[in-house]
Amino acid sequence: MKKIKNKKYSKNEPWFKWLTRELNSYEAFQDFASGKNPEDVADDFISKNRFAISEVFENFDEDDKDTLDQFLKLTECEFHVFRILEKQIASRNKIRFVDFKKRKR
């Protein structure tokens, strides 16, 4: 599996750990607050890290592709979980009134 040289910490690490760390430290919420959509924020992240990402792709092998496929499945699953939670919260927040005084005769 391809490792990249991490200039910030001066050690080698697998590309997926580097990517996870960089994504977690990326200030995406500032971009969202300025009105950018998620696709633009992702494009900005890729642009900012293009040199490190190009290092990853130099020797990208089948193990790396399998790892990427697993990450894609995991993130898609996480997306669906968040959507389900969002719907449950929205449903819970709806106030339902039942007027027991009105009866059909």
N, CA, C and O of each residue as an XYZ file, in Angstrom:
420
protein
N       0.833     -1.162      0.000
C       0.000      0.000      0.000
C       0.887      1.237      0.000
O       1.880      1.292      0.726
N       0.543      2.201     -0.789
C       1.325      3.425     -0.939
C       1.275      4.269      0.319
O       0.198      4.538      0.851
N       2.437      4.687      0.794
C       2.531      5.606      1.920
C       3.023      6.937      1.383
O       3.733      6.987      0.379
N       2.649      7.997      2.042
C       3.126      9.311      1.624
C       3.939      9.929      2.743
O       3.724      9.641      3.920
N       4.847     10.754      2.373
C       5.673     11.465      3.341
C       4.838     12.610      3.894
O       4.364     13.469      3.150
N       4.671     12.608      5.183
C       3.885     13.630      5.844
C       4.838     14.714      6.318
O       5.569     14.526      7.290
N       4.828     15.825      5.645
C       5.778     16.886      5.968
C       5.493     17.542      7.318
O       6.411     18.046      7.966
N       4.232     17.539      7.746
C       3.894     18.170      9.020
C       4.454     17.386     10.204
O       4.874     17.979     11.197
N       4.463     16.070     10.106
C       4.863     15.248     11.236
C       6.134     14.447     10.963
O       6.586     13.697     11.828
N       6.706     14.594      9.793
C       7.965     13.947      9.408
C       7.950     12.441      9.640
O       8.888     11.888     10.215
N       6.910     11.792      9.201
C       6.862     10.336      9.253
C       6.036      9.828      8.073
O       5.258     10.571      7.475
N       6.218      8.576      7.758
C       5.430      7.977      6.691
C       4.137      7.430      7.276
O       4.122      6.936      8.403
N       3.071      7.514      6.526
C       1.806      6.957      6.958
C       1.018      6.504      5.737
O       1.230      7.023      4.642
N       0.122      5.556      5.904
C      -0.713      5.129      4.783
C      -1.565      6.289      4.281
O      -1.965      7.166      5.047
N      -1.831      6.274      2.983
C      -2.549      7.399      2.378
C      -3.918      7.613      2.996
O      -4.345      8.761      3.123
N      -4.635      6.548      3.391
C      -5.986      6.732      3.918
C      -5.968      7.379      5.304
O      -6.894      8.109      5.659
N      -4.920      7.116      6.086
C      -4.807      7.792      7.386
C      -4.495      9.264      7.180
O      -5.046     10.133      7.856
N      -3.596      9.532      6.230
C      -3.276     10.919      5.910
C      -4.535     11.646      5.450
O      -4.815     12.754      5.908
N      -5.300     11.024      4.540
C      -6.500     11.655      4.000
C      -7.524     11.921      5.106
O      -8.109     13.002      5.167
N      -7.734     10.946      5.965
C      -8.684     11.112      7.061
C      -8.261     12.254      7.976
O      -9.081     13.084      8.368
N      -6.991     12.288      8.307
C      -6.491     13.356      9.187
C      -6.643     14.721      8.532
O      -7.082     15.677      9.171
N      -6.281     14.810      7.259
C      -6.382     16.087      6.550
C      -7.828     16.538      6.404
O      -8.131     17.719      6.573
N      -8.717     15.611      6.095
C     -10.138     15.970      5.995
C     -10.678     16.433      7.338
O     -11.438     17.399      7.403
N     -10.290     15.749      8.409
C     -10.774     16.128      9.738
C     -10.245     17.486     10.182
O     -10.900     18.185     10.956
N      -9.072     17.862      9.700
C      -8.512     19.154     10.094
C      -8.874     20.273      9.115
O      -8.591     21.442      9.381
N      -9.488     19.929      8.002
C      -9.869     20.930      6.998
C     -11.046     21.742      7.520
O     -12.001     21.177      8.052
N     -10.987     23.031      7.376
C     -12.020     23.927      7.915
C     -13.197     24.058      6.944
O     -13.481     25.145      6.443
N     -13.869     22.949      6.690
C     -14.986     22.941      5.740
C     -16.141     23.812      6.206
O     -16.810     24.433      5.379
N     -16.393     23.873      7.504
C     -17.538     24.627      8.002
C     -17.397     26.123      7.749
O     -18.395     26.829      7.605
N     -16.173     26.601      7.694
C     -15.968     28.004      7.326
C     -16.403     28.226      5.884
O     -17.021     29.240      5.561
N     -16.072     27.263      5.015
C     -16.488     27.367      3.613
C     -18.001     27.284      3.489
O     -18.598     28.021      2.705
N     -18.629     26.396      4.255
C     -20.091     26.295      4.231
C     -20.718     27.608      4.691
O     -21.704     28.066      4.113
N     -20.148     28.208      5.725
C     -20.671     29.473      6.256
C     -20.567     30.592      5.225
O     -21.376     31.520      5.226
N     -19.570     30.502      4.346
C     -19.422     31.537      3.316
C     -20.286     31.254      2.091
O     -20.229     31.984      1.101
N     -21.089     30.189      2.162
C     -22.045     29.917      1.089
C     -21.618     28.869      0.077
O     -22.332     28.629     -0.897
N     -20.472     28.243      0.286
C     -20.031     27.210     -0.662
C     -20.821     25.927     -0.442
O     -21.205     25.597      0.680
N     -21.054     25.211     -1.541
C     -21.738     23.921     -1.412
C     -20.700     22.819     -1.194
O     -19.510     23.035     -1.427
N     -21.139     21.648     -0.750
C     -20.178     20.573     -0.435
C     -19.268     20.198     -1.612
O     -18.096     19.884     -1.405
N     -19.785     20.226     -2.826
C     -18.950     19.865     -3.981
C     -17.812     20.870     -4.166
O     -16.679     20.483     -4.455
N     -18.112     22.155     -4.001
C     -17.062     23.173     -4.115
C     -16.028     23.049     -3.000
O     -14.834     23.243     -3.228
N     -16.488     22.728     -1.800
C     -15.571     22.544     -0.675
C     -14.641     21.361     -0.958
O     -13.441     21.428     -0.694
N     -15.207     20.282     -1.495
C     -14.385     19.118     -1.848
C     -13.366     19.480     -2.928
O     -12.202     19.089     -2.842
N     -13.802     20.223     -3.940
C     -12.875     20.658     -4.990
C     -11.744     21.502     -4.415
O     -10.588     21.356     -4.813
N     -12.082     22.387     -3.476
C     -11.050     23.210     -2.834
C     -10.054     22.347     -2.053
O      -8.847     22.589     -2.090
N     -10.572     21.342     -1.350
C      -9.701     20.444     -0.592
C      -8.740     19.715     -1.530
O      -7.541     19.637     -1.264
N      -9.274     19.184     -2.623
C      -8.443     18.464     -3.602
C      -7.391     19.402     -4.184
O      -6.227     19.024     -4.318
N      -7.790     20.607     -4.526
C      -6.852     21.578     -5.090
C      -5.743     21.916     -4.097
O      -4.570     21.979     -4.463
N      -6.120     22.130     -2.847
C      -5.130     22.474     -1.812
C      -4.132     21.342     -1.591
O      -2.968     21.596     -1.282
N      -4.571     20.105     -1.743
C      -3.733     18.939     -1.460
C      -3.306     18.184     -2.720
O      -2.970     17.002     -2.650
N      -3.317     18.846     -3.843
C      -3.072     18.168     -5.132
C      -1.714     17.481     -5.218
O      -1.600     16.422     -5.835
N      -0.692     18.061     -4.615
C       0.642     17.455     -4.721
C       0.723     16.163     -3.912
O       1.248     15.160     -4.396
N       0.209     16.182     -2.691
C       0.206     14.966     -1.869
C      -0.668     13.894     -2.505
O      -0.321     12.713     -2.486
N      -1.793     14.299     -3.063
C      -2.691     13.336     -3.714
C      -2.033     12.739     -4.954
O      -2.203     11.554     -5.238
N      -1.290     13.548     -5.687
C      -0.597     13.013     -6.867
C       0.456     11.980     -6.463
O       0.712     11.034     -7.208
N       1.067     12.156     -5.287
C       2.011     11.153     -4.768
C       1.307      9.824     -4.538
O       1.840      8.761     -4.856
N       0.115      9.898     -3.987
C      -0.655      8.683     -3.715
C      -0.910      7.921     -5.011
O      -0.756      6.700     -5.060
N      -1.295      8.630     -6.043
C      -1.679      7.969     -7.292
C      -0.502      7.440     -8.105
O      -0.704      6.654     -9.031
N       0.716      7.850     -7.783
C       1.888      7.374     -8.525
C       1.988      5.851     -8.500
O       2.288      5.230     -9.520
N       1.741      5.257     -7.351
C       1.860      3.801     -7.224
C       0.580      3.169     -6.671
O       0.637      2.195     -5.920
N      -0.544      3.714     -7.037
C      -1.826      3.204     -6.563
C      -2.002      1.775     -7.074
O      -1.954      1.533     -8.280
N      -2.205      0.823     -6.149
C      -2.308     -0.583     -6.555
C      -3.701     -1.142     -6.241
O      -4.588     -0.400     -5.821
N      -3.887     -2.434     -6.442
C      -5.196     -3.064     -6.226
C      -5.627     -2.996     -4.763
O      -6.809     -2.808     -4.477
N      -4.687     -3.145     -3.842
C      -5.022     -3.012     -2.420
C      -5.544     -1.609     -2.118
O      -6.499     -1.439     -1.360
N      -4.908     -0.616     -2.718
C      -5.354      0.762     -2.533
C      -6.749      0.961     -3.122
O      -7.588      1.639     -2.528
N      -6.992      0.375     -4.278
C      -8.314      0.488     -4.906
C      -9.368     -0.180     -4.030
O     -10.460      0.360     -3.855
N      -9.051     -1.341     -3.483
C      -9.985     -2.018     -2.580
C     -10.270     -1.162     -1.342
O     -11.412     -1.063     -0.892
N      -9.226     -0.552     -0.805
C      -9.397      0.322      0.359
C     -10.294      1.500      0.007
O     -11.189      1.853      0.774
N     -10.059      2.103     -1.142
C     -10.892      3.217     -1.594
C     -12.343      2.774     -1.771
O     -13.258      3.492     -1.368
N     -12.564      1.610     -2.365
C     -13.930      1.094     -2.535
C     -14.616      0.909     -1.188
O     -15.797      1.226     -1.047
N     -13.893      0.402     -0.204
C     -14.463      0.220      1.130
C     -14.807      1.567      1.775
O     -15.844      1.702      2.425
N     -13.933      2.558      1.593
C     -14.224      3.896      2.112
C     -15.467      4.483      1.449
O     -16.284      5.124      2.110
N     -15.608      4.265      0.154
C     -16.793      4.771     -0.548
C     -18.065      4.136      0.004
O     -19.068      4.819      0.214
N     -18.019      2.836      0.235
C     -19.186      2.149      0.804
C     -19.482      2.673      2.203
O     -20.640      2.906      2.549
N     -18.443      2.859      3.006
C     -18.625      3.343      4.366
C     -19.218      4.752      4.390
O     -20.136      5.031      5.162
N     -18.700      5.627      3.554
C     -19.221      6.996      3.545
C     -20.652      7.045      3.019
O     -21.455      7.860      3.474
N     -20.971      6.177      2.064
C     -22.354      6.119      1.582
C     -23.281      5.630      2.691
O     -24.383      6.153      2.857
N     -22.845      4.647      3.437
C     -23.614      4.142      4.572
C     -23.805      5.245      5.615
O     -24.912      5.438      6.119
N     -22.741      5.960      5.936
C     -22.831      7.050      6.902
C     -23.815      8.109      6.429
O     -24.596      8.634      7.223
N     -23.781      8.421      5.146
C     -24.714      9.398      4.577
C     -26.160      8.959      4.808
O     -26.999      9.762      5.213
N     -26.442      7.699      4.552
C     -27.802      7.190      4.743
C     -28.202      7.203      6.220
O     -29.348      7.512      6.547
N     -27.281      6.876      7.096
C     -27.568      6.926      8.534
C     -27.924      8.357      8.940
O     -28.897      8.570      9.664
N     -27.152      9.330      8.485
C     -27.432     10.728      8.825
C     -28.781     11.179      8.272
O     -29.506     11.919      8.936
N     -29.119     10.740      7.070
C     -30.425     11.084      6.481
C     -31.563     10.473      7.299
O     -32.576     11.130      7.536
N     -31.405      9.238      7.724
C     -32.432      8.581      8.541
C     -32.599      9.331      9.861
O     -33.721      9.583     10.298
N     -31.478      9.685     10.493
C     -31.543     10.441     11.747
C     -32.208     11.795     11.538
O     -33.001     12.238     12.369
N     -31.887     12.444     10.437
C     -32.480     13.740     10.119
C     -34.002     13.616      9.974
O     -34.742     14.467     10.469
N     -34.464     12.575      9.307
C     -35.905     12.358      9.135
C     -36.579     12.045     10.457
O     -37.683     12.520     10.722
N     -35.916     11.242     11.295
C     -36.493     10.914     12.600
C     -36.605     12.149     13.484
O     -37.601     12.322     14.187
N     -35.604     12.998     13.453
C     -35.644     14.232     14.245
C     -36.748     15.150     13.721
O     -37.497     15.732     14.505
N     -36.847     15.278     12.411
C     -37.897     16.119     11.826
C     -39.276     15.578     12.179
O     -40.189     16.347     12.482
N     -39.427     14.278     12.141
C     -40.699     13.656     12.483
C     -41.020     13.863     13.960
O     -42.168     14.136     14.311
N     -40.044     13.738     14.802
C     -40.242     13.905     16.236
C     -40.615     15.336     16.588
O     -41.363     15.584     17.534
N     -40.082     16.276     15.811
C     -40.334     17.684     16.090
C     -41.691     18.163     15.593
O     -42.119     19.264     15.941
N     -42.367     17.363     14.794
C     -43.701     17.747     14.336
C     -44.671     17.560     15.493
O     -44.722     16.506     16.127
N     -45.414     18.581     15.739
C     -46.380     18.512     16.823
C     -47.699     18.026     16.237
O     -48.196     18.565     15.248
N     -48.247     17.009     16.861
C     -49.505     16.457     16.404
C     -50.547     16.672     17.494
O     -50.362     16.289     18.649
N     -51.632     17.287     17.092
C     -52.721     17.509     18.027
C     -53.871     16.586     17.678
O     -54.226     16.402     16.513
N     -54.424     16.028     18.697
C     -55.613     15.214     18.510
C     -56.688     15.832     19.392
O     -56.518     15.964     20.604
N     -57.774     16.200     18.776
C     -58.879     16.802     19.515
C     -59.847     15.692     19.878
O     -60.637     15.240     19.049
N     -59.774     15.260     21.127
C     -60.640     14.160     21.572
C     -62.071     14.638     21.837
O     -62.977     13.820     21.995
N     -62.274     15.938     21.885
C     -63.603     16.452     22.139
C     -64.493     16.317     20.909
O     -65.709     16.164     21.021
N     -63.885     16.376     19.761
C     -64.661     16.228     18.518
C     -64.838     14.765     18.220
O     -63.876     14.041     17.962
N     -66.078     14.342     18.259
C     -66.370     12.956     17.929
C     -67.372     12.915     16.805
O     -68.321     13.696     16.745
N     -67.134     11.999     15.940
C     -68.081     11.835     14.847
C     -69.319     11.143     15.386
O     -69.217     10.162     16.123
N     -70.472     11.643     15.026
C     -71.736     11.042     15.477
C     -72.451     10.404     14.340
O     -73.533      9.847     14.525
